[in-house]
Amino acid sequence: MPSVSVPLKDAKGWDILMKQRRTFWAETGNNALTQHFQASEFYCHDGSAPPTLARPAMLDLCRVYLEPLRERFGTAYVLSGYRHELYNQAIGGARFSQHVYEQTFEAVAADMRFQKGTPAQWAAYARGIRAKSGGRGGVGRYDTSGFVHVDNRSWKADWSG
């Protein structure tokens, strides 16, 4: 279901792809998404850079959800943004996770923690933002792990884990 054919990590072409992506994100202005968020915060935990075609969706996620959440709850921490397919599988992520930006470049996800508040408060606020901005997007509440998942998929989805 990827929008384009992307090699799996360590397959032929992966290193070239990562070099191209890192070059793009390093170019002036590309890393800065909004006042408080940078693309480098969304890199996979193994250092893999997100797809460049996902930049508009990353901008949208930051503008619509993350900046308002940060304004309300203080400093924001991106716990997990982009994940390539093999990394997502290795950590037991959902098969069609919004974190795998190659599955659709139009929608991306971030697992977030904030300086103030609780996952219940963050999720409720994110759902309020969603209601005011077209009703699309996913909000997952993770009380035990202490974070909220927010994405900008084209449909409404809510869950808790």
N, C-alpha and C positions, 0 to 999 in steps of 0.2 A: 503494500500500500504506500510505499514512499512516493513522494511527488517526482523524484528523480532516482536513478540508480546510484546508490552510494556503497562503496566497498565496506565490508565489515572491518573492524579494528584488526590490524596485523595482516590483513589480506593485501594483495597487490593493489597499489594505488592509495592506500590509507595514509601513508607518510606524506605523499605529495598533496593529498587533500588537506591534511592538517597544516602543512606549510602554507598553502594558499589561504586557508582560513586565518591563521595567525597573522599573516601579512595584511589581510584585509582589516582585521580588528585593530592592528597596530597603526593603521593609517590615521592621520589627523581627523578627529571628530567621530570616527566610527565606534570607538569604545564607549564614549559617553552616550548613554541612552536618555537620561533625564538628569535633573540637578543632583539627585542623590544616588543614582544607580548607574553602574557600568557593566558592559557586556562581560568583562573579565570575572565578575561575581557569579555569572551563570555558567562558567566553564564546568565540564564534567569533573568529578573528583579525581579522575586519573589524568587530568590536564588537557583532555581533548577539547578543542574549541568548538563552539556552536556553529551551525550552518550560517553562512552569510545571508542566505535568503530568508532566514528567520528574523532578521533585524527589525523589519516593520512590525511583526507580531510582538517582539520583545519591547519595542517602543510603546506599543499599545498597552501591553500588560503593565508596564511601569506607569504610564500616564493615567490609565483608567483605575487600576487597583492599588499598585504598590505605593505610589506617592501619597494618595489620600490615606492609606493605612498608616504610613510612616508619619504623616502629619498628626494623626489622631493618637498613635501609640508610641511615638518616639523612634529612636534608631532602629533600623531594620537590618536583619541578617538573612541573607539568602543561604539557606541550608542545602538546597539542591535545586539546580536549574536544569540545564541540558544534561541529557544522558544519551550516549550512543546505544544502539540496540544490545550489544553484548554486555555492556555495563549494566543496563537495566535488567537484563536476564540474570546476571550474576548476583544482584542484590534482591531478587525476587519481586521486581516491579511489575505492574500490570502489563499484560501483553500489548495493549494498545495505549500505553501511557502517553499523556500529553507532554511528558518530559523528553520523549524521543522526538525531537524537533523535526527529524527527517520524515516522520510519518505524515506530517502536514506542516508546511512552513507558515501557514496562516494562523496557527494556534500554538501557544507555548505555555509552559507551567513553571511555577516556582513554589518550593516549600519554604515558608517564612517563619521567623520568630522576631518578636518586637521587644523593645526595652520595657514597655509597660503593658499591662493587661494579661489576658489569658487566651488560650485557643478558642474558648467559647465566645469571648468578646470579639476577637479578631474575625472569626467566621461570621458572626452576626453582622458585623460592620461590612465585611466583604459582600455578604448577601444583599445588604442595603444598597451598596454601590451598584451591584449587578442590577437590581430592580430599577434604579434610576438611569441606567445606561444601556437599555435595550434588552435586558433579561437573559443574556447569554453568558456562559462561563461556568466553570466548575469550582466548587468550594468544598474542601475536605477538612474536617476538624479532627485533630489528633491530640486528645487531652493527655494521654499517658506519655507520649513522646514530646509534648509541649511545642507543637507547631501547627500551622495552618497551610493547606495547599490551596493555591489560587491559579486558575488558568483561564484562557480566553477562547475556549472552544465555541463552536457556533450554536450550541444548545445548552440548556440549563441542566446541571448535575450537582447533587449534594450527597455527601456521605460523611461518615465518621469512622475512624479506625482505631 
